[in-house]
Amino acid sequence: MIDFFHDLWGYIKQRKKFWLTPLLLILVFCGLILIFGASTGLSPFIYSIF
């Protein structure tokens, strides 16, 4: 998994596609909310925000 992120960062750096970084961070953040929000007691608080 670490190799994937290393290769991804190398691609972004070499191709000068730094605009991809915020998009990837948003996708990771949304994925974490879905994973942790569905399995913990935090779901009523998370879903009340949206």
N, C-alpha and C positions, 0 to 999 in steps of 0.2 A: 504494500500500500504506500509505503514511503517512496518507493521507486516511481510510482505513478505521479505523485505530487512533484517529485524532483524533475521528471520528464516534462510534466505540464509547465512548471516554472521555466524550464529551459526553452520550451516552445514559445511561451509568452515573451520571454526576454529576447530570443533570437529574431522572432518575427515582428517585434515591436507592437504587440497587441495588448498593451497594458489596460485597455478598456475592458478586457475580459475579466480582470481581477474583481471589480465590484460585482459583476454579474455572478461569478462563481461564489463569492462570499454570501450573496443574498440567497442563492440556491442552497448552500450548505446550512445557512441559518434557518431557512424555512423547513428543510429536512429535519434539523434537530428539534424544532418546535413540534413537528408532526410526530416524531419518535417519542420524545419525552412527554409531550402533552397528552398522548393517548394512553400512556402507561403509568402516570403518576396522579397524585391528588391535586396537581396544579391545573388540570384541564378546565375546571370551572372558571379559574382566573384568566387563563389564556384565551378561552373562547369568548369571554365577556368583553375583551379588548376589541375583537373583530366583530 
